[in-house]
């Protein structure tokens, strides 16, 4: 099973920047994709960005041009967030899609890190 640990959240003023990082540990045959989701109070969890092992990226329309996802290595991913807006305030979760040692496809979630954009 893969475990994910996020870091880098915090409080930032509108227009500021933050960088989130996520590191995966544990046993897996292959991690196919790593991504970031977020959940604001009273709203459903939504995809922010993800990146495959082939470094193909996918972004939510609301963050295109402001956020950049990068895969530091096979087991870590970062999310650079620039020009932050109050509506980006949420708990951000790291996600991994992987194949376990038996070949089954599985999902894993981190514990979440709070991002608050406020003056």
C-alpha positions as CSV (number, residue, x, y, z in Angstrom):
1,X,0.0,0.0,0.0
2,X,1.1,3.5,-0.8
3,X,1.1,6.2,1.9
4,X,1.2,9.9,1.0
5,X,2.4,12.8,3.1
6,X,1.7,16.4,2.0
7,X,3.5,19.6,3.2
8,X,3.6,23.3,2.3
9,X,0.2,24.6,3.1
10,X,-0.4,27.8,5.0
11,X,-1.8,31.3,5.0
12,X,-1.0,33.7,2.1
13,X,-2.3,37.0,0.9
14,X,-4.2,37.3,-2.4
15,X,-1.8,37.4,-5.2
16,X,0.8,35.4,-3.3
17,X,2.4,32.0,-3.9
18,X,2.7,28.7,-2.2
19,X,4.3,25.4,-3.1
20,X,2.8,22.1,-2.0
21,X,4.8,18.9,-1.9
22,X,3.8,15.3,-1.6
23,X,5.9,12.2,-1.1
24,X,4.8,8.6,-1.5
25,X,6.1,5.7,0.4
26,X,5.3,2.0,0.7
27,X,5.0,-0.8,-1.8
28,X,3.7,-0.5,-5.3
29,X,4.5,-2.1,-8.7
30,X,4.1,1.3,-10.4
31,X,2.6,4.7,-9.6
32,X,0.7,5.7,-12.7
33,X,-0.4,9.2,-11.8
34,X,0.0,11.7,-9.0
35,X,-2.4,14.6,-8.5
36,X,-3.8,17.2,-6.3
37,X,-7.5,17.7,-5.3
38,X,-9.1,20.3,-3.1
39,X,-12.2,20.6,-1.0
40,X,-13.6,23.9,0.3
41,X,-16.1,24.1,3.1
42,X,-19.5,23.0,1.9
43,X,-18.2,21.9,-1.5
44,X,-17.3,18.6,-3.2
45,X,-13.7,17.5,-3.6
46,X,-12.5,18.6,-7.0
47,X,-9.5,17.9,-9.2
48,X,-6.9,20.7,-9.3
49,X,-4.2,19.0,-11.4
50,X,-2.6,15.7,-12.1
51,X,0.4,14.3,-13.9
52,X,1.1,10.8,-15.3
53,X,4.3,8.8,-15.3
54,X,4.7,10.1,-18.8
55,X,4.5,13.6,-17.5
56,X,1.2,14.4,-19.2
57,X,-0.6,17.1,-17.2
58,X,-4.2,18.0,-16.7
59,X,-5.5,21.1,-14.9
60,X,-8.8,22.4,-13.7
61,X,-9.9,25.4,-15.8
62,X,-9.9,27.6,-12.7
63,X,-6.2,27.2,-12.1
64,X,-4.8,27.1,-15.6
65,X,-2.0,29.6,-16.0
66,X,-1.6,30.0,-12.3
67,X,-0.7,26.6,-11.0
68,X,2.0,24.2,-12.2
69,X,2.2,20.5,-11.3
70,X,5.6,18.8,-11.6
71,X,6.7,15.3,-10.8
72,X,10.0,15.5,-8.9
73,X,10.7,11.8,-9.3
74,X,8.7,8.6,-9.5
75,X,7.4,9.1,-5.9
76,X,7.0,12.8,-5.4
77,X,4.9,15.6,-6.8
78,X,4.8,19.3,-6.3
79,X,2.2,22.0,-7.0
80,X,3.4,25.5,-7.5
81,X,0.5,27.9,-6.9
82,X,0.9,31.5,-8.0
83,X,-1.5,34.5,-8.2
84,X,-3.6,32.9,-5.4
85,X,-7.2,34.0,-5.0
86,X,-9.5,33.8,-1.9
87,X,-11.5,31.1,-3.8
88,X,-8.4,28.9,-3.8
89,X,-8.9,28.5,-0.1
90,X,-9.4,24.8,0.7
91,X,-7.9,21.6,2.1
92,X,-5.6,20.2,-0.6
93,X,-5.2,16.5,-0.9
94,X,-2.5,14.5,-2.7
95,X,-3.7,11.5,-4.7
96,X,-1.9,8.5,-6.2
97,X,-3.2,6.1,-8.8
98,X,-1.0,3.0,-8.6
99,X,-0.8,-0.7,-9.3
100,X,-0.1,-2.8,-6.3
101,X,2.3,-5.8,-6.3
102,X,-0.5,-8.0,-7.4
103,X,-1.3,-5.9,-10.4
104,X,-4.5,-4.4,-9.1
105,X,-5.3,-0.7,-9.6
106,X,-5.6,1.3,-6.4
107,X,-6.0,4.8,-5.1
108,X,-4.4,6.5,-2.1
109,X,-5.0,9.8,-0.4
110,X,-2.9,12.0,1.8
111,X,-4.2,13.5,5.0
112,X,-4.7,17.0,3.5
113,X,-3.0,20.4,4.0
114,X,-4.9,23.6,4.5
115,X,-4.4,26.5,2.1
116,X,-5.9,29.8,3.2
117,X,-5.8,32.9,0.9
118,X,-6.9,36.0,2.8
119,X,-5.8,39.5,3.5
